[in-house]
Amino acid sequence: MASAEAESTARAVAAEFGNRPDALIEILHKVQAELGYVPEEVVPILADVLNLSRAEVHGVVTFYHDFRRQPAGRHVLKMCRAEACQAMGCEALVARAESRLGVSCGSTSPDGRVTLEPIYCLGLCATGPSAMLDGRVVGRLNPAKLDALLKEAGA
């Protein structure tokens, strides 16, 4: 059963896009912007109003890494794990962030302050390893820069 807020948001956003099935990705982005994530409970609602199957909507939500199915922490730290950043040592930095936050990549710290997410290319291959904190990209990431980002996020 969908919460009243989630249901009304999903219906209103879909209506803004004319209940067009071809606007599903834009609709999901706006739902996430308004609710902070895409609750599982809105999948059948969007499927209904867009005349899509639940599987089609669920498939888009789960395929694209930018869609969250749980609320994020107050800060989101995305760490690039693409090949160029791997070659520059990103995995050791990811392990350091996981250790400092006490969570695995893809999770939120127990205090709800920081969500640590993998991302597979920020377009900063020449300055890898790279990360993004709350939408701000950081290149040439090293342990000191990572510690500063974590401190900035309150971790």
Buried (B, 14 or more C-beta within 10 A) or exposed (E): EBEEEBBEBBBEBBEEBEBEBEBBEEBBBBBBEEBEBBBEEBBBBBBBBBEBEEEBBBEBBEEEEEBBEEEBBBBBBBBBBBEBBBEBBBEEBBEBBBEBBEBEBEBBBEEEBBBBBBBEBBEBBEBBBBBBBEEEBBBEBEEEBBBEBBEEBEB
